[in-house]
Every structure is written in structure tokens, then in C-alpha cells.
Amino acid sequence: MKFQYYLLLTCFSTILILSTFSCQSDPKANTTETGTIPKTAGVTTANGTADLSNVPEGLQELVKKAVARAKVPTSVKVNFGSGYWHLGAAVNTKTPGDRSGYEGIWFKLDENQLMTVGQNEKDLYQGAWAWDEEKQQITFMAPMNEDWWLNEWKTINRGDLYICMGNTERNSKSTQFKLVRKQEKISKE
């Protein structure tokens, strides 16, 4: 009987100690370097909530604008958020037949609609992306950058390949290009 009492007491003590430790949290976990708790990690729009916790301050308004354009289904965010989307062959650009201006260009599209554009191993700039499920259109946006691919594009999807075409409501260009998903920044073609 005494053994059962001590066994029960030990089990109860262990559970009490473990629950005490698991309920405690790091008091600095939800604070900034100045010790204040951030007001919001996201913003809610009519089309959903934007997670701004990992978005640089200068790009938060652009990501909010991207989120406000249309609700992006989680499956689309996960699809675009995996891998690097390499810019492939393009037609009707400013320099027809000259691929040197976009050789090695890739897009990293995060699930929070933040976009990083890079070339080979180098990150060039950040912006935001939006998706219109109804129209099957993707939009690339970036502050103070005028690359021809920063626009709205109709798309045709073929697995790890998207064909992007102009002639949309906001893009009168007839440019077309392909995006190919790869798992690394450098395309080994």
C-alpha cells in the first residue's frame, strides 16, 4: 500500500512539474527589441489576412495591396510558395530574341505574398504577388522598379510550368513568357 501511495505521489508530482514548465513561456518571445509587444503580425482585408510578420517594413503596404486584390486560396499559395520560378523563353519583349536581359532571372513567391526576384545566386529586389483565381491571373508588383515582367498576366498551368500572357485589363502588352519551377536558384539547363 505504501508503494502505491509513493508511486501515485511521484506520478502526480511529475505531471504537475511538467504542466508548470509547459505553461511557461519566454517573456521576450512576443516583444520587440525595445520591449514592446507588436500591435499586429498581420492585416485583415476583404479578401483575407496578410501575415506581415516576416515582411520588411518598406514592403508591407505593397503586400497589403496584393492581398486586397483577390483572395488567394491556400492551395495556390502552397503551389507558388514551393521552389523558385525561373523566367524562361519570352516573346514580344523590348529586345526580341535577346535573352541576356533576363538570363537566370527567378522569382521566389512566399505564401504571405512577398516576392523576391533574383538573378542566378543574387537576390535583386523584393515586391509582392497577387493571384486572381477566377481569371487565372498572376500579378507581380515591386516598388520603384520597371522590369517588363512586373505586370498582370493571364496564365495557363501545366504542372511545374506556367505560360504567362499579357492582354489583360491592366496589361495591354502582348508579351508572353514561361515560368518553370525549379528547386534551386541556379537553373541547370
FIKOLZA-1660 file (N, C-alpha, C; in steps of 0.1 Angstrom, whole numbers, plus 5000, padded with zeros to 4 digits):
% residues 189
   i   px   py   pz ch aa at
   1 5008 4988 5000  A  M  N
   1 5000 5000 5000  A  M CA
   1 5009 5013 5000  A  M  C
   2 5019 5012 5008  A  K  N
   2 5028 5024 5009  A  K CA
   2 5035 5026 4995  A  K  C
   3 5038 5015 4988  A  F  N
   3 5044 5016 4975  A  F CA
   3 5035 5023 4965  A  F  C
   4 5022 5019 4965  A  Q  N
   4 5013 5025 4956  A  Q CA
   4 5011 5040 4959  A  Q  C
   5 5011 5044 4972  A  Y  N
   5 5010 5058 4976  A  Y CA
   5 5021 5066 4971  A  Y  C
   6 5034 5061 4972  A  Y  N
   6 5046 5068 4967  A  Y CA
   6 5046 5068 4952  A  Y  C
   7 5041 5058 4945  A  L  N
   7 5040 5058 4931  A  L CA
   7 5030 5068 4926  A  L  C
   8 5019 5069 4932  A  L  N
   8 5009 5078 4929  A  L CA
   8 5014 5093 4931  A  L  C
   9 5020 5094 4942  A  L  N
   9 5026 5108 4946  A  L CA
   9 5036 5112 4936  A  L  C
  10 5045 5103 4932  A  T  N
  10 5055 5106 4922  A  T CA
  10 5049 5109 4908  A  T  C
  11 5039 5102 4904  A  C  N
  11 5033 5104 4891  A  C CA
  11 5026 5118 4891  A  C  C
  12 5019 5121 4902  A  F  N
  12 5012 5134 4903  A  F CA
  12 5022 5145 4903  A  F  C
  13 5033 5144 4910  A  S  N
  13 5043 5154 4911  A  S CA
  13 5049 5157 4897  A  S  C
  14 5052 5146 4890  A  T  N
  14 5058 5147 4877  A  T CA
  14 5049 5154 4867  A  T  C
  15 5036 5151 4868  A  I  N
  15 5026 5157 4859  A  I CA
  15 5025 5172 4863  A  I  C
  16 5025 5175 4876  A  L  N
  16 5024 5189 4880  A  L CA
  16 5036 5197 4875  A  L  C
  17 5048 5191 4877  A  I  N
  17 5060 5198 4872  A  I CA
  17 5061 5200 4857  A  I  C
  18 5057 5190 4850  A  L  N
  18 5057 5191 4835  A  L CA
  18 5047 5201 4830  A  L  C
  19 5035 5201 4836  A  S  N
  19 5025 5211 4832  A  S CA
  19 5029 5225 4836  A  S  C
  20 5036 5227 4846  A  T  N
  20 5041 5240 4850  A  T CA
  20 5051 5245 4840  A  T  C
  21 5060 5237 4836  A  F  N
  21 5070 5241 4826  A  F CA
  21 5064 5243 4813  A  F  C
  22 5055 5235 4808  A  S  N
  22 5049 5237 4795  A  S CA
  22 5040 5249 4794  A  S  C
  23 5035 5254 4805  A  C  N
  23 5026 5266 4805  A  C CA
  23 5034 5279 4806  A  C  C
  24 5047 5278 4809  A  Q  N
  24 5055 5290 4810  A  Q CA
  24 5060 5293 4796  A  Q  C
  25 5062 5306 4793  A  S  N
  25 5067 5310 4780  A  S CA
  25 5078 5320 4782  A  S  C
  26 5086 5322 4772  A  D  N
  26 5096 5331 4772  A  D CA
  26 5090 5345 4772  A  D  C
  27 5092 5354 4783  A  P  N
  27 5086 5367 4783  A  P CA
  27 5090 5376 4772  A  P  C
  28 5102 5373 4765  A  K  N
  28 5106 5381 4754  A  K CA
  28 5101 5376 4741  A  K  C
  29 5095 5365 4740  A  A  N
  29 5091 5359 4728  A  A CA
  29 5081 5368 4720  A  A  C
  30 5073 5375 4726  A  N  N
  30 5063 5383 4719  A  N CA
  30 5066 5398 4720  A  N  C
  31 5079 5402 4722  A  T  N
  31 5082 5416 4722  A  T CA
  31 5093 5419 4712  A  T  C
  32 5094 5432 4709  A  T  N
  32 5104 5437 4700  A  T CA
  32 5117 5440 4708  A  T  C
  33 5127 5444 4702  A  E  N
  33 5140 5448 4709  A  E CA
  33 5138 5459 4719  A  E  C
  34 5128 5467 4717  A  T  N
  34 5125 5478 4726  A  T CA
  34 5116 5474 4738  A  T  C
  35 5112 5461 4737  A  G  N
  35 5104 5456 4748  A  G CA
  35 5089 5458 4747  A  G  C
  36 5085 5463 4735  A  T  N
  36 5070 5465 4733  A  T CA
  36 5065 5453 4725  A  T  C
  37 5052 5450 4728  A  I  N
  37 5046 5440 4720  A  I CA
  37 5041 5445 4707  A  I  C
  38 5044 5439 4696  A  P  N
  38 5039 5444 4683  A  P CA
  38 5024 5445 4682  A  P  C
  39 5019 5456 4676  A  K  N
  39 5005 5458 4675  A  K CA
  39 4998 5447 4667  A  K  C
  40 5004 5443 4656  A  T  N
  40 4998 5433 4647  A  T CA
  40 5009 5425 4639  A  T  C
  41 5006 5413 4637  A  A  N
  41 5015 5405 4628  A  A CA
  41 5009 5404 4615  A  A  C
  42 4997 5409 4613  A  G  N
  42 4990 5408 4600  A  G CA
  42 4980 5419 4599  A  G  C
  43 4974 5419 4587  A  V  N
  43 4963 5429 4584  A  V CA
  43 4952 5422 4578  A  V  C
  44 4940 5425 4581  A  T  N
  44 4928 5419 4575  A  T CA
  44 4922 5428 4565  A  T  C
  45 4919 5422 4553  A  T  N
  45 4912 5429 4542  A  T CA
  45 4900 5421 4539  A  T  C
  46 4892 5426 4529  A  A  N
  46 4880 5419 4525  A  A CA
  46 4884 5406 4519  A  A  C
  47 4896 5404 4514  A  N  N
  47 4900 5391 4508  A  N CA
  47 4908 5382 4517  A  N  C
  48 4910 5386 4529  A  G  N
  48 4917 5377 4538  A  G CA
  48 4927 5384 4547  A  G  C
  49 4935 5377 4553  A  T  N
  49 4945 5383 4563  A  T CA
  49 4959 5381 4557  A  T  C
  50 4967 5392 4557  A  A  N
  50 4981 5391 4553  A  A CA
  50 4990 5390 4565  A  A  C
  51 4998 5380 4565  A  D  N
  51 5008 5378 4575  A  D CA
  51 5020 5387 4572  A  D  C
  52 5021 5397 4580  A  L  N
  52 5032 5407 4577  A  L CA
  52 5044 5405 4587  A  L  C
  53 5044 5395 4595  A  S  N
  53 5054 5393 4605  A  S CA
  53 5068 5391 4598  A  S  C
  54 5069 5386 4587  A  N  N
  54 5083 5384 4580  A  N CA
  54 5084 5394 4568  A  N  C
  55 5076 5404 4567  A  V  N
  55 5077 5413 4556  A  V CA
  55 5084 5425 4560  A  V  C
  56 5095 5429 4553  A  P  N
  56 5102 5441 4556  A  P CA
  56 5092 5453 4557  A  P  C
  57 5095 5463 4566  A  E  N
  57 5086 5474 4567  A  E CA
  57 5083 5482 4555  A  E  C
  58 5093 5484 4546  A  G  N
  58 5091 5491 4534  A  G CA
  58 5082 5484 4524  A  G  C
  59 5079 5471 4525  A  L  N
  59 5071 5464 4516  A  L CA
  59 5057 5460 4521  A  L  C
  60 5054 5464 4534  A  Q  N
  60 5042 5460 4539  A  Q CA
  60 5030 5466 4532  A  Q  C
  61 5030 5478 4528  A  E  N
  61 5019 5484 4521  A  E CA
  61 5017 5477 4507  A  E  C
  62 5028 5473 4501  A  L  N
  62 5027 5466 4488  A  L CA
  62 5020 5452 4490  A  L  C
  63 5024 5445 4500  A  V  N
  63 5018 5432 4503  A  V CA
  63 5003 5434 4507  A  V  C
  64 5000 5444 4514  A  K  N
  64 4986 5447 4517  A  K CA
  64 4978 5449 4504  A  K  C
  65 4984 5456 4495  A  K  N
  65 4977 5459 4482  A  K CA
  65 4975 5446 4474  A  K  C
  66 4985 5437 4475  A  A  N
  66 4984 5424 4468  A  A CA
  66 4973 5416 4474  A  A  C
  67 4973 5416 4487  A  V  N
  67 4962 5408 4494  A  V CA
  67 4948 5413 4491  A  V  C
  68 4947 5426 4490  A  A  N
  68 4934 5433 4488  A  A CA
  68 4929 5430 4474  A  A  C
  69 4938 5427 4464  A  R  N
  69 4933 5425 4450  A  R CA
  69 4924 5413 4449  A  R  C
  70 4927 5402 4455  A  A  N
  70 4919 5390 4454  A  A CA
  70 4923 5380 4465  A  A  C
  71 4914 5372 4469  A  K  N
  71 4916 5361 4479  A  K CA
  71 4924 5350 4472  A  K  C
  72 4936 5347 4477  A  V  N
  72 4944 5336 4472  A  V CA
  72 4941 5323 4479  A  V  C
  73 4936 5313 4473  A  P  N
  73 4934 5300 4480  A  P CA
  73 4947 5295 4486  A  P  C
  74 4946 5288 4497  A  T  N
  74 4958 5282 4504  A  T CA
  74 4966 5273 4494  A  T  C
  75 4958 5265 4486  A  S  N
  75 4965 5256 4477  A  S CA
  75 4974 5263 4467  A  S  C
  76 4969 5275 4462  A  V  N
  76 4977 5283 4453  A  V CA
  76 4989 5289 4460  A  V  C
  77 4987 5293 4472  A  K  N
  77 4999 5299 4480  A  K CA
  77 5009 5288 4482  A  K  C
  78 5005 5276 4485  A  V  N
  78 5015 5265 4487  A  V CA
  78 5021 5261 4474  A  V  C
  79 5014 5261 4463  A  N  N
  79 5019 5258 4450  A  N CA
  79 5030 5268 4446  A  N  C
  80 5026 5281 4446  A  F  N
  80 5036 5291 4442  A  F CA
  80 5047 5292 4452  A  F  C
  81 5044 5289 4465  A  G  N
  81 5054 5291 4475  A  G CA
  81 5065 5280 4476  A  G  C
  82 5064 5270 4467  A  S  N
  82 5074 5259 4467  A  S CA
  82 5084 5261 4455  A  S  C
  83 5096 5262 4458  A  G  N
  83 5106 5263 4448  A  G CA
  83 5109 5277 4442  A  G  C
  84 5117 5278 4432  A  Y  N
  84 5120 5290 4425  A  Y CA
  84 5114 5290 4411  A  Y  C
  85 5107 5300 4407  A  W  N
  85 5101 5301 4394  A  W CA
  85 5110 5308 4384  A  W  C
  86 5116 5301 4375  A  H  N
  86 5126 5306 4366  A  H CA
  86 5119 5312 4354  A  H  C
  87 5123 5324 4350  A  L  N
  87 5118 5330 4338  A  L CA
  87 5124 5324 4326  A  L  C
  88 5116 5318 4317  A  G  N
  88 5120 5311 4305  A  G CA
  88 5119 5319 4293  A  G  C
  89 5117 5313 4282  A  A  N
  89 5116 5320 4269  A  A CA
  89 5105 5330 4270  A  A  C
  90 5108 5342 4263  A  A  N
  90 5098 5353 4263  A  A CA
  90 5097 5358 4249  A  A  C
  91 5085 5362 4245  A  V  N
  91 5083 5368 4231  A  V CA
  91 5077 5382 4233  A  V  C
  92 5079 5390 4224  A  N  N
  92 5074 5404 4224  A  N CA
  92 5079 5412 4236  A  N  C
  93 5091 5410 4240  A  T  N
  93 5097 5419 4250  A  T CA
  93 5103 5431 4243  A  T  C
  94 5110 5440 4250  A  K  N
  94 5116 5452 4244  A  K CA
  94 5127 5448 4235  A  K  C
  95 5134 5437 4238  A  T  N
  95 5145 5433 4230  A  T CA
  95 5143 5419 4224  A  T  C
  96 5135 5417 4214  A  P  N
  96 5132 5404 4208  A  P CA
  96 5144 5396 4205  A  P  C
  97 5144 5383 4209  A  G  N
  97 5155 5374 4206  A  G CA
  97 5167 5376 4215  A  G  C
  98 5168 5386 4223  A  D  N
  98 5179 5389 4232  A  D CA
  98 5175 5385 4246  A  D  C
  99 5180 5373 4250  A  R  N
  99 5176 5368 4263  A  R CA
  99 5186 5373 4274  A  R  C
 100 5196 5380 4271  A  S  N
 100 5206 5384 4280  A  S CA
 100 5201 5392 4292  A  S  C
 101 5191 5400 4289  A  G  N
 101 5185 5409 4299  A  G CA
 101 5178 5401 4310  A  G  C
 102 5174 5389 4308  A  Y  N
 102 5166 5381 4318  A  Y CA
 102 5172 5367 4320  A  Y  C
 103 5184 5365 4315  A  E  N
 103 5190 5352 4317  A  E CA
 103 5193 5349 4332  A  E  C
 104 5188 5338 4337  A  G  N
 104 5190 5335 4351  A  G CA
 104 5180 5342 4361  A  G  C
 105 5170 5348 4356  A  I  N
 105 5160 5355 4365  A  I CA
 105 5151 5345 4371  A  I  C
 106 5148 5346 4384  A  W  N
 106 5139 5337 4391  A  W CA
 106 5131 5345 4400  A  W  C
 107 5119 5339 4404  A  F  N
 107 5110 5345 4414  A  F CA
 107 5108 5336 4425  A  F  C
 108 5109 5340 4438  A  K  N
 108 5106 5332 4449  A  K CA
 108 5093 5338 4455  A  K  C
 109 5082 5331 4454  A  L  N
 109 5069 5336 4459  A  L CA
 109 5066 5330 4472  A  L  C
 110 5066 5338 4482  A  D  N
 110 5063 5333 4496  A  D CA
 110 5047 5332 4498  A  D  C
 111 5043 5324 4507  A  E  N
 111 5029 5322 4510  A  E CA
 111 5022 5334 4515  A  E  C
 112 5030 5344 4521  A  N  N
 112 5025 5356 4526  A  N CA
 112 5024 5367 4515  A  N  C
 113 5026 5363 4503  A  Q  N
 113 5025 5371 4491  A  Q CA
 113 5037 5381 4489  A  Q  C
 114 5048 5378 4497  A  L  N
 114 5060 5386 4494  A  L CA
 114 5068 5379 4483  A  L  C
 115 5074 5387 4474  A  M  N
 115 5081 5381 4463  A  M CA
 115 5096 5386 4463  A  M  C
 116 5105 5377 4460  A  T  N
 116 5119 5380 4459  A  T CA
 116 5122 5377 4444  A  T  C
 117 5128 5387 4437  A  V  N
 117 5133 5385 4424  A  V CA
 117 5148 5384 4424  A  V  C
 118 5154 5375 4418  A  G  N
 118 5168 5373 4418  A  G CA
 118 5174 5369 4404  A  G  C
 119 5187 5369 4403  A  Q  N
 119 5193 5365 4391  A  Q CA
 119 5205 5357 4395  A  Q  C
 120 5205 5344 4390  A  N  N
 120 5215 5334 4394  A  N CA
 120 5215 5333 4409  A  N  C
 121 5226 5335 4416  A  E  N
 121 5227 5334 4431  A  E CA
 121 5223 5347 4438  A  E  C
 122 5221 5358 4431  A  K  N
 122 5219 5371 4437  A  K CA
 122 5204 5375 4438  A  K  C
 123 5200 5379 4450  A  D  N
 123 5187 5385 4452  A  D CA
 123 5188 5399 4447  A  D  C
 124 5179 5403 4438  A  L  N
 124 5179 5416 4432  A  L CA
 124 5170 5426 4440  A  L  C
 125 5157 5423 4442  A  Y  N
 125 5148 5431 4449  A  Y CA
 125 5136 5423 4454  A  Y  C
 126 5128 5430 4462  A  Q  N
 126 5116 5423 4467  A  Q CA
 126 5103 5431 4463  A  Q  C
 127 5092 5424 4463  A  G  N
 127 5080 5430 4459  A  G CA
 127 5069 5421 4464  A  G  C
 128 5057 5421 4457  A  A  N
 128 5046 5413 4462  A  A CA
 128 5040 5407 4449  A  A  C
 129 5032 5396 4452  A  W  N
 129 5025 5390 4441  A  W CA
 129 5010 5388 4445  A  W  C
 130 5001 5387 4435  A  A  N
 130 4987 5385 4437  A  A CA
 130 4982 5375 4427  A  A  C
 131 4971 5368 4431  A  W  N
 131 4966 5358 4422  A  W CA
 131 4951 5360 4422  A  W  C
 132 4945 5360 4410  A  D  N
 132 4931 5361 4408  A  D CA
 132 4926 5347 4403  A  D  C
 133 4920 5340 4412  A  E  N
 133 4916 5326 4410  A  E CA
 133 4905 5325 4398  A  E  C
 134 4896 5335 4398  A  E  N
 134 4885 5335 4388  A  E CA
 134 4891 5337 4374  A  E  C
 135 4900 5346 4373  A  K  N
 135 4906 5349 4360  A  K CA
 135 4919 5341 4357  A  K  C
 136 4924 5334 4366  A  Q  N
 136 4936 5326 4365  A  Q CA
 136 4947 5336 4361  A  Q  C
 137 4949 5347 4368  A  Q  N
 137 4959 5357 4365  A  Q CA
 137 4968 5359 4377  A  Q  C
 138 4980 5362 4374  A  I  N
 138 4990 5365 4384  A  I CA
 138 4995 5379 4382  A  I  C
 139 4998 5386 4393  A  T  N
 139 5003 5400 4391  A  T CA
 139 5016 5400 4400  A  T  C
 140 5026 5406 4394  A  F  N
 140 5039 5408 4401  A  F CA
 140 5040 5423 4403  A  F  C
 141 5044 5428 4415  A  M  N
 141 5045 5442 4418  A  M CA
 141 5058 5444 4426  A  M  C
 142 5064 5456 4423  A  A  N
 142 5076 5459 4431  A  A CA
 142 5077 5475 4431  A  A  C
 143 5081 5480 4442  A  P  N
 143 5083 5495 4443  A  P CA
 143 5095 5500 4435  A  P  C
 144 5093 5510 4428  A  M  N
 144 5104 5517 4420  A  M CA
 144 5112 5508 4412  A  M  C
 145 5105 5499 4404  A  N  N
 145 5112 5490 4395  A  N CA
 145 5104 5489 4383  A  N  C
 146 5110 5489 4371  A  E  N
 146 5103 5489 4359  A  E CA
 146 5106 5477 4350  A  E  C
 147 5109 5466 4356  A  D  N
 147 5112 5454 4347  A  D CA
 147 5099 5450 4340  A  D  C
 148 5100 5446 4328  A  W  N
 148 5088 5443 4320  A  W CA
 148 5079 5432 4326  A  W  C
 149 5084 5423 4334  A  W  N
 149 5076 5413 4340  A  W CA
 149 5067 5417 4351  A  W  C
 150 5070 5429 4356  A  L  N
 150 5062 5435 4367  A  L CA
 150 5048 5440 4362  A  L  C
 151 5039 5431 4361  A  N  N
 151 5026 5434 4355  A  N CA
 151 5016 5423 4358  A  N  C
 152 5004 5424 4352  A  E  N
 152 4994 5414 4354  A  E CA
 152 4994 5404 4342  A  E  C
 153 4993 5391 4344  A  W  N
 153 4994 5381 4334  A  W CA
 153 4983 5370 4334  A  W  C
 154 4977 5367 4323  A  K  N
 154 4968 5356 4322  A  K CA
 154 4978 5344 4323  A  K  C
 155 4973 5332 4328  A  T  N
 155 4982 5321 4329  A  T CA
 155 4975 5308 4324  A  T  C
 156 4983 5299 4319  A  I  N
 156 4979 5285 4316  A  I CA
 156 4989 5277 4324  A  I  C
 157 4984 5268 4332  A  N  N
 157 4992 5259 4341  A  N CA
 157 4994 5245 4335  A  N  C
 158 5006 5241 4335  A  R  N
 158 5009 5227 4331  A  R CA
 158 5019 5221 4341  A  R  C
 159 5014 5219 4354  A  G  N
 159 5023 5213 4364  A  G CA
 159 5033 5223 4369  A  G  C
 160 5045 5220 4367  A  D  N
 160 5056 5229 4371  A  D CA
 160 5059 5240 4361  A  D  C
 161 5050 5243 4352  A  L  N
 161 5052 5253 4341  A  L CA
 161 5039 5261 4340  A  L  C
 162 5042 5274 4340  A  Y  N
 162 5031 5284 4338  A  Y CA
 162 5035 5292 4325  A  Y  C
 163 5025 5293 4316  A  I  N
 163 5026 5302 4305  A  I CA
 163 5019 5315 4309  A  I  C
 164 5026 5326 4308  A  C  N
 164 5021 5339 4312  A  C CA
 164 5019 5348 4300  A  C  C
 165 5007 5354 4299  A  M  N
 165 5004 5362 4287  A  M CA
 165 4998 5375 4291  A  M  C
 166 5002 5386 4283  A  G  N
 166 4996 5399 4285  A  G CA
 166 4982 5400 4280  A  G  C
 167 4978 5412 4275  A  N  N
 167 4965 5415 4270  A  N CA
 167 4954 5412 4281  A  N  C
 168 4957 5418 4293  A  T  N
 168 4947 5417 4304  A  T CA
 168 4941 5431 4306  A  T  C
 169 4932 5432 4315  A  E  N
 169 4926 5445 4318  A  E CA
 169 4937 5456 4322  A  E  C
 170 4947 5452 4330  A  R  N
 170 4957 5461 4334  A  R CA
 170 4970 5460 4326  A  R  C
 171 4971 5451 4317  A  N  N
 171 4984 5449 4309  A  N CA
 171 4980 5448 4294  A  N  C
 172 4983 5458 4287  A  S  N
 172 4979 5458 4272  A  S CA
 172 4990 5452 4264  A  S  C
 173 5002 5448 4270  A  K  N
 173 5013 5443 4262  A  K CA
 173 5009 5429 4257  A  K  C
 174 5015 5425 4245  A  S  N
 174 5012 5412 4240  A  S CA
 174 5024 5402 4244  A  S  C
 175 5032 5406 4253  A  T  N
 175 5043 5398 4258  A  T CA
 175 5038 5385 4263  A  T  C
 176 5046 5374 4261  A  Q  N
 176 5043 5361 4267  A  Q CA
 176 5056 5355 4272  A  Q  C
 177 5056 5348 4283  A  F  N
 177 5068 5341 4288  A  F CA
 177 5064 5329 4296  A  F  C
 178 5074 5321 4299  A  K  N
 178 5070 5309 4307  A  K CA
 178 5078 5310 4320  A  K  C
 179 5072 5305 4331  A  L  N
 179 5078 5303 4344  A  L CA
 179 5079 5288 4346  A  L  C
 180 5091 5284 4350  A  V  N
 180 5093 5270 4352  A  V CA
 180 5098 5268 4367  A  V  C
 181 5092 5259 4374  A  R  N
 181 5096 5257 4388  A  R CA
 181 5108 5248 4389  A  R  C
 182 5118 5253 4397  A  K  N
 182 5130 5245 4400  A  K CA
 182 5132 5246 4415  A  K  C
 183 5140 5237 4420  A  Q  N
 183 5142 5237 4435  A  Q CA
 183 5154 5245 4439  A  Q  C
 184 5161 5251 4429  A  E  N
 184 5173 5259 4433  A  E CA
 184 5173 5272 4425  A  E  C
 185 5182 5281 4430  A  K  N
 185 5182 5294 4423  A  K CA
 185 5189 5293 4409  A  K  C
 186 5199 5285 4408  A  I  N
 186 5206 5284 4395  A  I CA
 186 5199 5273 4387  A  I  C
 187 5195 5277 4375  A  S  N
 187 5189 5267 4366  A  S CA
 187 5199 5259 4359  A  S  C
 188 5198 5246 4359  A  K  N
 188 5208 5237 4353  A  K CA
 188 5203 5232 4340  A  K  C
 189 5201 5241 4330  A  E  N
 189 5196 5237 4317  A  E CA
 189 5207 5236 4307  A  E  C
% end
